[in-house]
Amino acid sequence: MHDTAYKIGAKFFETYWRSDFSKVLELGACNVNGALRDFRPEGSDWCGMDLGPGNGVDVVADDPYVYPFEDGSFDIVVSSSCYEHDQFFWLTFLEMLRVTREGGFLYINVPSNGAYHAYPQDCWRFYPDSGLALVAWAKRMKLDVTLVESFIATREADVWNDCVLVFAKGAHSPPPTLLCQTIPGCHNIRLAGQEQLLNARALTEDMVINQVLQNRVNFAMNAMQTANGVLTQAQAALNGLG
């Protein structure tokens, strides 16, 4: 798990965990350079599920789109850095909703950019309207879900910009402070009940960085041309002295 996914996962539990919650399901739970289980709330009943055995895996799924749990079994269901590898993530989303109790939350962190990384496949990237699409899909399937908040996070040491999505199933009580308010520099923020994006940006951070670098290259080339002109004039002056 890369740096920002790890930090934002910690902030999610600080923000959304409640005293009446107890059960958590983590999808893609195998610990690869850190896992959300590292932020397990004290006293919680945590279940980690993945497609194969490994550190942090309690349940190995026979079918990635049919979970071995009853409806409404968990207060919170989380998935970080997995949806990009999921061929049918829309089916995964429905199962996450099914096993979440009424009033519970779903947390999804997925890249909105970055290099191809097959694990075992790399299929998708998510943009600011992805949460709306998932809500529309769930409602089409007669499920009651709300996009509480979503945003794109600014990168830190690594190359990834995370698309962070928080959903609520059925009637719910949002926290007094939202996750996006705890993450400096996040943009393309979408909040429940608001149509307009907050801190909206059309360009991705990759595009902004490329633009800055291109401007620096152009500046350096112009400076070189100016310097060459000065050198040419100086050489001509020296030749005149001879």
C-alpha positions as a Markdown table, in Angstrom:
| # | Residue | x | y | z |
|---|---|---|---|---|
| 1 | Met | 0.0 | 0.0 | 0.0 |
| 2 | His | 1.5 | 3.4 | -1.0 |
| 3 | Asp | 2.0 | 6.3 | 1.4 |
| 4 | Thr | -1.2 | 8.4 | 0.9 |
| 5 | Ala | -3.5 | 5.3 | 0.8 |
| 6 | Tyr | -2.1 | 4.3 | 4.1 |
| 7 | Lys | -2.4 | 7.7 | 5.7 |
| 8 | Ile | -5.9 | 8.4 | 4.4 |
| 9 | Gly | -7.1 | 4.9 | 5.6 |
| 10 | Ala | -6.0 | 5.9 | 9.1 |
| 11 | Lys | -7.9 | 9.2 | 8.9 |
| 12 | Phe | -11.0 | 7.4 | 7.7 |
| 13 | Phe | -11.2 | 5.3 | 10.9 |
| 14 | Glu | -10.5 | 8.4 | 13.0 |
| 15 | Thr | -13.3 | 10.2 | 11.3 |
| 16 | Tyr | -16.1 | 7.6 | 10.8 |
| 17 | Trp | -15.7 | 5.1 | 13.6 |
| 18 | Arg | -18.5 | 5.3 | 16.2 |
| 19 | Ser | -18.9 | 3.8 | 19.6 |
| 20 | Asp | -21.9 | 1.7 | 18.4 |
| 21 | Phe | -19.8 | 0.1 | 15.6 |
| 22 | Ser | -18.0 | -3.2 | 16.2 |
| 23 | Lys | -17.6 | -5.2 | 12.9 |
| 24 | Val | -15.3 | -4.4 | 10.0 |
| 25 | Leu | -14.8 | -6.2 | 6.7 |
| 26 | Glu | -11.6 | -5.4 | 4.7 |
| 27 | Leu | -11.5 | -6.5 | 1.1 |
| 28 | Gly | -8.1 | -7.1 | -0.4 |
| 29 | Ala | -6.7 | -7.6 | 3.1 |
| 30 | Cys | -3.4 | -9.2 | 2.4 |
| 31 | Asn | -0.7 | -7.0 | 3.9 |
| 32 | Val | 1.5 | -5.7 | 1.2 |
| 33 | Asn | 3.6 | -2.8 | 2.6 |
| 34 | Gly | 0.8 | -2.1 | 5.1 |
| 35 | Ala | -2.9 | -2.8 | 5.4 |
| 36 | Leu | -5.9 | -1.0 | 6.8 |
| 37 | Arg | -6.0 | -3.5 | 9.6 |
| 38 | Asp | -3.1 | -1.5 | 11.1 |
| 39 | Phe | -5.7 | 1.0 | 12.1 |
| 40 | Arg | -8.1 | -1.5 | 13.7 |
| 41 | Pro | -10.2 | 0.4 | 16.3 |
| 42 | Glu | -9.8 | -1.0 | 19.8 |
| 43 | Gly | -12.3 | -3.7 | 20.6 |
| 44 | Ser | -13.5 | -4.1 | 17.0 |
| 45 | Asp | -14.2 | -7.4 | 15.3 |
| 46 | Trp | -12.1 | -7.3 | 12.1 |
| 47 | Cys | -12.4 | -9.7 | 9.2 |
| 48 | Gly | -9.9 | -9.6 | 6.3 |
| 49 | Met | -10.9 | -11.2 | 3.1 |
| 50 | Asp | -8.8 | -11.8 | -0.1 |
| 51 | Leu | -8.5 | -14.1 | -3.1 |
| 52 | Gly | -5.7 | -16.0 | -1.6 |
| 53 | Pro | -4.0 | -16.7 | 1.8 |
| 54 | Gly | -1.6 | -14.3 | 3.3 |
| 55 | Asn | -0.7 | -12.0 | 6.2 |
| 56 | Gly | -3.9 | -10.4 | 7.4 |
| 57 | Val | -6.3 | -12.7 | 5.5 |
| 58 | Asp | -8.9 | -14.4 | 7.6 |
| 59 | Val | -11.2 | -15.6 | 4.8 |
| 60 | Val | -10.3 | -16.7 | 1.3 |
| 61 | Ala | -13.1 | -16.0 | -1.1 |
| 62 | Asp | -14.1 | -18.8 | -3.4 |
| 63 | Asp | -16.0 | -16.3 | -5.6 |
| 64 | Pro | -14.8 | -12.7 | -5.5 |
| 65 | Tyr | -18.4 | -11.5 | -6.2 |
| 66 | Val | -20.3 | -13.6 | -3.7 |
| 67 | Tyr | -19.2 | -13.1 | -0.1 |
| 68 | Pro | -19.8 | -15.8 | 2.6 |
| 69 | Phe | -21.6 | -13.5 | 4.9 |
| 70 | Glu | -25.2 | -12.7 | 5.8 |
| 71 | Asp | -26.8 | -9.4 | 4.7 |
| 72 | Gly | -25.9 | -6.5 | 7.0 |
| 73 | Ser | -23.1 | -8.3 | 8.8 |
| 74 | Phe | -20.7 | -5.4 | 9.1 |
| 75 | Asp | -20.8 | -1.8 | 10.3 |
| 76 | Ile | -18.0 | -0.7 | 8.0 |
| 77 | Val | -16.7 | -2.3 | 4.8 |
| 78 | Val | -13.4 | -1.0 | 3.4 |
| 79 | Ser | -11.2 | -1.6 | 0.3 |
| 80 | Ser | -8.0 | 0.2 | -0.5 |
| 81 | Ser | -5.9 | -0.1 | -3.7 |
| 82 | Cys | -8.0 | -3.0 | -5.0 |
| 83 | Tyr | -10.7 | -1.7 | -7.4 |
| 84 | Glu | -8.2 | -1.0 | -10.1 |
| 85 | His | -7.5 | -4.7 | -10.3 |
| 86 | Asp | -11.1 | -5.8 | -10.1 |
| 87 | Gln | -12.6 | -6.8 | -13.5 |
| 88 | Phe | -16.2 | -6.3 | -12.3 |
| 89 | Phe | -15.9 | -3.7 | -9.6 |
| 90 | Trp | -19.5 | -2.8 | -9.9 |
| 91 | Leu | -20.4 | -6.3 | -8.7 |
| 92 | Thr | -18.0 | -6.0 | -5.9 |
| 93 | Phe | -19.7 | -2.7 | -4.9 |
| 94 | Leu | -23.1 | -4.5 | -4.7 |
| 95 | Glu | -21.7 | -7.2 | -2.4 |
| 96 | Met | -20.0 | -4.6 | -0.2 |
| 97 | Leu | -23.4 | -2.9 | 0.1 |
| 98 | Arg | -25.2 | -6.2 | 0.8 |
| 99 | Val | -23.0 | -7.1 | 3.7 |
| 100 | Thr | -23.1 | -3.5 | 5.2 |
| 101 | Arg | -25.8 | -2.9 | 7.8 |
| 102 | Glu | -28.3 | 0.0 | 7.5 |
| 103 | Gly | -26.5 | 3.1 | 8.7 |
| 104 | Gly | -23.1 | 1.7 | 8.0 |
| 105 | Phe | -20.3 | 3.0 | 5.8 |
| 106 | Leu | -18.3 | 1.9 | 2.8 |
| 107 | Tyr | -14.8 | 3.2 | 2.2 |
| 108 | Ile | -13.0 | 2.8 | -1.2 |
| 109 | Asn | -9.6 | 4.2 | -2.0 |
| 110 | Val | -8.5 | 3.6 | -5.6 |
| 111 | Pro | -6.0 | 5.3 | -8.0 |
| 112 | Ser | -7.0 | 8.0 | -10.3 |
| 113 | Asn | -3.6 | 7.9 | -12.1 |
| 114 | Gly | -0.4 | 6.0 | -12.1 |
| 115 | Ala | 1.6 | 3.4 | -13.9 |
| 116 | Tyr | 0.3 | 0.0 | -15.1 |
| 117 | His | 0.8 | -2.5 | -12.2 |
| 118 | Ala | -0.7 | -6.0 | -12.8 |
| 119 | Tyr | -1.8 | -7.7 | -9.6 |
| 120 | Pro | -2.7 | -9.9 | -11.5 |
| 121 | Gln | -4.4 | -7.4 | -13.8 |
| 122 | Asp | -4.7 | -3.6 | -13.9 |
| 123 | Cys | -8.0 | -2.6 | -15.4 |
| 124 | Trp | -9.3 | 0.8 | -14.1 |
| 125 | Arg | -8.7 | 4.3 | -12.9 |
| 126 | Phe | -11.3 | 6.4 | -11.1 |
| 127 | Tyr | -12.3 | 10.1 | -11.7 |
| 128 | Pro | -14.3 | 12.5 | -9.6 |
| 129 | Asp | -17.7 | 11.3 | -10.9 |
| 130 | Ser | -17.0 | 7.7 | -10.3 |
| 131 | Gly | -18.9 | 7.8 | -7.0 |
| 132 | Leu | -22.0 | 9.2 | -8.7 |
| 133 | Ala | -21.9 | 6.3 | -11.2 |
| 134 | Leu | -21.7 | 3.7 | -8.4 |
| 135 | Val | -24.7 | 5.3 | -6.7 |
| 136 | Ala | -26.7 | 5.3 | -9.9 |
| 137 | Trp | -25.8 | 1.7 | -10.5 |
| 138 | Ala | -26.8 | 0.7 | -6.9 |
| 139 | Lys | -30.1 | 2.6 | -7.2 |
| 140 | Arg | -30.8 | 0.9 | -10.5 |
| 141 | Met | -30.5 | -2.4 | -8.5 |
| 142 | Lys | -33.0 | -1.0 | -5.9 |
| 143 | Leu | -30.4 | -0.4 | -3.2 |
| 144 | Asp | -30.5 | 2.7 | -0.9 |
| 145 | Val | -27.0 | 4.3 | -0.9 |
| 146 | Thr | -25.6 | 7.8 | -0.5 |
| 147 | Leu | -22.3 | 9.2 | -1.6 |
| 148 | Val | -21.3 | 11.0 | 1.6 |
| 149 | Glu | -18.1 | 12.4 | 0.2 |
| 150 | Ser | -15.5 | 11.8 | -2.5 |
| 151 | Phe | -12.3 | 13.6 | -3.5 |
| 152 | Ile | -8.9 | 13.3 | -5.2 |
| 153 | Ala | -5.9 | 13.4 | -2.9 |
| 154 | Thr | -2.6 | 15.2 | -3.6 |
| 155 | Arg | 0.4 | 12.9 | -3.9 |
| 156 | Glu | 3.2 | 12.9 | -1.5 |
| 157 | Ala | 6.4 | 10.8 | -2.0 |
| 158 | Asp | 4.9 | 8.3 | -4.4 |
| 159 | Val | 3.3 | 8.9 | -7.8 |
| 160 | Trp | -0.3 | 8.1 | -6.9 |
| 161 | Asn | -3.3 | 10.4 | -6.7 |
| 162 | Asp | -6.0 | 8.6 | -4.7 |
| 163 | Cys | -9.7 | 8.7 | -5.5 |
| 164 | Val | -11.4 | 8.4 | -2.2 |
| 165 | Leu | -15.1 | 7.4 | -1.9 |
| 166 | Val | -17.2 | 7.2 | 1.2 |
| 167 | Phe | -20.8 | 5.8 | 0.9 |
| 168 | Ala | -23.5 | 5.3 | 3.5 |
| 169 | Lys | -26.2 | 2.5 | 3.3 |
| 170 | Gly | -29.7 | 3.7 | 4.1 |
| 171 | Ala | -30.4 | 6.3 | 6.7 |
| 172 | His | -27.2 | 7.4 | 8.4 |
| 173 | Ser | -25.6 | 10.1 | 10.6 |
| 174 | Pro | -22.6 | 11.7 | 8.9 |
| 175 | Pro | -19.7 | 12.5 | 11.2 |
| 176 | Pro | -19.3 | 16.1 | 12.5 |
| 177 | Thr | -16.0 | 16.4 | 10.5 |
| 178 | Leu | -15.7 | 14.9 | 7.0 |
| 179 | Leu | -12.7 | 13.0 | 5.8 |
| 180 | Cys | -11.9 | 15.6 | 3.1 |
| 181 | Gln | -11.6 | 18.2 | 5.8 |
| 182 | Thr | -8.7 | 16.3 | 7.4 |
| 183 | Ile | -6.7 | 15.8 | 4.2 |
| 184 | Pro | -4.7 | 18.9 | 3.1 |
| 185 | Gly | -4.7 | 19.8 | -0.6 |
| 186 | Cys | -7.5 | 17.4 | -1.7 |
| 187 | His | -9.5 | 18.6 | -4.7 |
| 188 | Asn | -12.5 | 17.8 | -6.9 |
| 189 | Ile | -14.5 | 17.3 | -3.6 |
| 190 | Arg | -18.0 | 16.1 | -3.9 |
| 191 | Leu | -20.3 | 16.2 | -0.9 |
| 192 | Ala | -23.8 | 14.7 | -0.4 |
| 193 | Gly | -26.5 | 17.2 | -1.4 |
| 194 | Gln | -24.2 | 19.5 | -3.4 |
| 195 | Glu | -24.1 | 19.4 | -7.2 |
| 196 | Gln | -20.9 | 21.4 | -7.7 |
| 197 | Leu | -17.4 | 20.1 | -7.1 |
| 198 | Leu | -15.4 | 22.0 | -4.4 |
| 199 | Asn | -11.8 | 23.0 | -5.2 |
| 200 | Ala | -12.5 | 21.8 | -8.7 |
| 201 | Arg | -9.6 | 21.1 | -11.1 |
| 202 | Ala | -9.8 | 19.9 | -14.7 |
| 203 | Leu | -6.1 | 19.0 | -15.0 |
| 204 | Thr | -4.7 | 16.0 | -13.2 |
| 205 | Glu | -1.7 | 16.5 | -11.0 |
| 206 | Asp | 0.4 | 14.6 | -13.6 |
| 207 | Met | -0.7 | 17.2 | -16.2 |
| 208 | Val | 0.1 | 20.1 | -13.9 |
| 209 | Ile | 3.6 | 18.7 | -13.2 |
| 210 | Asn | 4.2 | 18.2 | -16.9 |
| 211 | Gln | 3.1 | 21.7 | -17.6 |
| 212 | Val | 5.4 | 23.1 | -14.9 |
| 213 | Leu | 8.3 | 21.0 | -16.2 |
| 214 | Gln | 7.6 | 22.2 | -19.8 |
| 215 | Asn | 7.6 | 25.8 | -18.7 |
| 216 | Arg | 11.0 | 25.3 | -17.0 |
| 217 | Val | 12.3 | 23.7 | -20.2 |
| 218 | Asn | 11.0 | 26.6 | -22.3 |
| 219 | Phe | 12.6 | 29.1 | -19.8 |
| 220 | Ala | 15.9 | 27.3 | -19.9 |
| 221 | Met | 15.9 | 27.1 | -23.8 |
| 222 | Asn | 15.1 | 30.8 | -24.0 |
| 223 | Ala | 17.9 | 31.6 | -21.5 |
| 224 | Met | 20.3 | 29.5 | -23.6 |
| 225 | Gln | 19.3 | 31.4 | -26.8 |
| 226 | Thr | 19.9 | 34.7 | -25.0 |
| 227 | Ala | 23.2 | 33.5 | -23.7 |
| 228 | Asn | 24.2 | 32.3 | -27.2 |
| 229 | Gly | 23.3 | 35.7 | -28.6 |
| 230 | Val | 25.5 | 37.5 | -26.0 |
| 231 | Leu | 28.4 | 35.1 | -26.7 |
| 232 | Thr | 28.1 | 35.7 | -30.4 |
| 233 | Gln | 28.2 | 39.5 | -29.9 |
| 234 | Ala | 31.2 | 39.2 | -27.5 |
| 235 | Gln | 33.0 | 37.0 | -30.0 |
| 236 | Ala | 32.3 | 39.5 | -32.8 |
| 237 | Ala | 33.7 | 42.3 | -30.5 |
| 238 | Leu | 36.8 | 40.3 | -29.8 |
| 239 | Asn | 37.3 | 39.7 | -33.5 |
| 240 | Gly | 37.0 | 43.4 | -34.1 |
| 241 | Leu | 39.7 | 44.1 | -31.6 |
| 242 | Gly | 42.1 | 41.8 | -33.5 |
